[in-house]
């Protein structure tokens, strides 16, 4: 222990003397710890756990009971009562208050509330809100809300609203389409979004707004006895779910199962590994960058360590001194980074605001995760110091005291062992793709990176002879990197890790977008703005046409009609029984809408004079060849107008087949006269803005939506957005982050190389080299490190992304292939890997050039010639 204390004391004193080098290592280790800690604290504060949600869920109640109106028994999740393990199909009437009290046992006071949704009038349109009917003056429920102004409702014509509704106290709020006037007597702070409540809330007394509206009955339970898990299971027997404060304090074992769907599985497979993988890569990168920093610092301390060895210090003691450097710097940087990370997160949370002043929950520091991050940072410092410690034990003491360079060269790498380790990493990744195991995935990524560490020195050595034809500064930079492979190789691998992270994220993002595009099934043509409603009166349609003509002047609207039965309900024409393979796909506006040439041009996406002439002549246009037989199309209608027969009506129309390449949204278009001539009534169902004629902007859609929806609640205005491309939104951020990481690694390695090659620079100056030559050498060192690390890292990231794409293809359940209404069969996406080669080329070429330029601008060209001992 005395040797350990002496080594720690020597390390502490040397760190204080070499402030610049120590600060560099502190930044290398502390910055990732700071970033991970700040992100962890902010995420923990933003995401409310079930215990933190109790204030808004329960108030001061002991439990919250929800009547599912299902015949029991059911099996609920202990922490999330809304998740069922067993769901019976039989319904029952809602329970009365006495039945709820009996189900919960004696001594329980029950406070009933209703939750539903309704609309309120806002200027010339309507907005949706959550209606909460309960006596908010009751102490059990009052604590749910933070009252900003006024008071809670006391009469049936009074309401309290959340602040985002924007109606102050004393004003009148008109609720529902009937315009029921309610006087606003209070304003409350909206619940945090993490509670999963709608931000717009209206609080009123029971029985004032939700009568006749679909709603859910909830009961808050006030009792001195805790609502245990046994009592919860007894309530489940009667079809009740219970959120209990006592159960959350002491949850039962084995009751935290979660339901899963194919979408959830896909998201878990695609993104579940990314945080742990990024953390592992960051820790590895710290080791790779801090290791050369320790090595260069060690060369600056050669004389000091040589004096210790000359006075009897053993190789083990020299190793202990260097490892102590790693321990002190690693622990100090990690603790400092964690403290600063918590401080940074606190500042961000304060700026974002905690409820009730903001949307975040209580400030929460995940102590376990922060401690793990500190431990990983300390371990990174220790691991980074191991190789320099071994090198220090092997030095020639006489050469070190004389100031001569160590005559031994760095190892040429272990290409065979590195290849074997890399193959093991590929095997682990393949196993991870088959089993969806996170540990196998991380192990494979780390083994692959370790294999690159072993192979890179050999690769650098093989590049050395190719530098003979380069200009002098670049030739000197490459040969310096080859001669000092122990310093160059880790820096190259660190740049590889940054580039691999960038490549993996970009490929996953583009692959996700491609998968969304292949799996997307549109209701209308992409970009279409549709005004639709099946139960809109002719008078309302006339008003809506006027609004559309005023809001969108000179914009033609394609009209779609549908035949209706005796009750005015649209009839869905079904072609499946007559050979139309694709017509089984449900479309909101039917397999065969009725309309004129404008509708036909819209669904075809082009002008077809022959088809338009046939439509005007009374022939149906069908896009599936199997739907037309002997010049006719046979349709099945659910019910014929004016009859009560349950048998479907069958109608045959003269038809013309039109070839359409690719999928369509409908099976064709039928003329209106084909049904009116058969004594069917027709009804307008859609007004469509053809995107080939005019693609509306979001502002135009908003100006149209409010007045149209104010006409009737039975109409909607939607725009077909196309497939989800959110995977590309963060691409620019990832490009900047990866560029900064790669450039930071390059600059750190270049600075270390410049410090280590000070003797060579002195020699160049003695030979008459000009400052710009020395500047070009530094730029060449940066270009060599980044130029070798970035391309290889991008390819490694491509492999990692391919593994995750394979996981999705293997493990996510596949649905039967879809068929479009015209018979087009959508291909199964299966394995999807979209590689942005153009971006890869730009990054592979641009980052090394940028690194060289910045290194040349900030390179030190003033060199002091020192005297050396021969």
PEGIVEN-V690780 format. One record per run of one state. SS is the DSSP state (alpha for helix, beta for strand, coil for the rest). FROM is the first residue (numbers start at 0). LEN is the number of residues. If there is no record, write none. Layout:
BEGIN
ss->SS from->FROM len->LEN
ss->SS from->FROM len->LEN
END
This chain:
BEGIN
ss->coil from->0 len->1
ss->alpha from->1 len->16
ss->coil from->17 len->1
ss->alpha from->18 len->28
ss->coil from->46 len->7
ss->alpha from->53 len->4
ss->coil from->57 len->5
ss->beta from->62 len->5
ss->coil from->67 len->2
ss->beta from->69 len->1
ss->coil from->70 len->4
ss->beta from->74 len->2
ss->coil from->76 len->7
ss->beta from->83 len->3
ss->coil from->86 len->4
ss->beta from->90 len->1
ss->coil from->91 len->5
ss->alpha from->96 len->8
ss->coil from->104 len->4
ss->beta from->108 len->14
ss->coil from->122 len->2
ss->beta from->124 len->9
ss->coil from->133 len->5
ss->alpha from->138 len->4
ss->coil from->142 len->4
ss->beta from->146 len->4
ss->coil from->150 len->7
ss->beta from->157 len->5
ss->alpha from->162 len->3
ss->coil from->165 len->6
ss->beta from->171 len->4
ss->coil from->175 len->4
ss->beta from->179 len->9
ss->coil from->188 len->4
ss->alpha from->192 len->3
ss->coil from->195 len->5
ss->beta from->200 len->4
ss->coil from->204 len->10
ss->beta from->214 len->8
ss->coil from->222 len->6
ss->alpha from->228 len->8
ss->coil from->236 len->3
ss->beta from->239 len->5
ss->alpha from->244 len->5
ss->coil from->249 len->12
ss->alpha from->261 len->10
ss->coil from->271 len->2
ss->alpha from->273 len->27
ss->coil from->300 len->1
ss->alpha from->301 len->9
ss->coil from->310 len->4
ss->alpha from->314 len->38
ss->coil from->352 len->1
ss->beta from->353 len->1
ss->coil from->354 len->5
ss->beta from->359 len->1
ss->coil from->360 len->6
ss->alpha from->366 len->27
ss->coil from->393 len->3
ss->alpha from->396 len->6
ss->coil from->402 len->12
ss->alpha from->414 len->21
ss->coil from->435 len->2
ss->alpha from->437 len->32
ss->coil from->469 len->2
ss->alpha from->471 len->12
ss->coil from->483 len->1
ss->alpha from->484 len->35
ss->coil from->519 len->9
ss->beta from->528 len->4
ss->coil from->532 len->5
ss->alpha from->537 len->14
ss->coil from->551 len->6
ss->beta from->557 len->7
ss->coil from->564 len->5
ss->beta from->569 len->1
ss->coil from->570 len->3
ss->beta from->573 len->1
ss->coil from->574 len->1
ss->alpha from->575 len->3
ss->coil from->578 len->2
ss->alpha from->580 len->4
ss->coil from->584 len->7
ss->beta from->591 len->3
ss->coil from->594 len->2
ss->alpha from->596 len->8
ss->coil from->604 len->4
ss->alpha from->608 len->8
ss->coil from->616 len->3
ss->beta from->619 len->3
ss->coil from->622 len->2
ss->alpha from->624 len->3
ss->coil from->627 len->1
ss->beta from->628 len->1
ss->coil from->629 len->2
ss->beta from->631 len->6
ss->coil from->637 len->11
ss->beta from->648 len->9
ss->coil from->657 len->10
ss->beta from->667 len->3
ss->coil from->670 len->2
ss->alpha from->672 len->4
ss->coil from->676 len->4
ss->beta from->680 len->9
ss->coil from->689 len->8
ss->alpha from->697 len->14
ss->coil from->711 len->4
ss->beta from->715 len->4
ss->coil from->719 len->6
ss->alpha from->725 len->3
ss->coil from->728 len->2
ss->alpha from->730 len->26
ss->coil from->756 len->1
ss->alpha from->757 len->9
ss->coil from->766 len->4
ss->alpha from->770 len->41
ss->coil from->811 len->7
ss->beta from->818 len->1
ss->coil from->819 len->5
ss->beta from->824 len->1
ss->coil from->825 len->11
ss->alpha from->836 len->21
ss->coil from->857 len->13
END
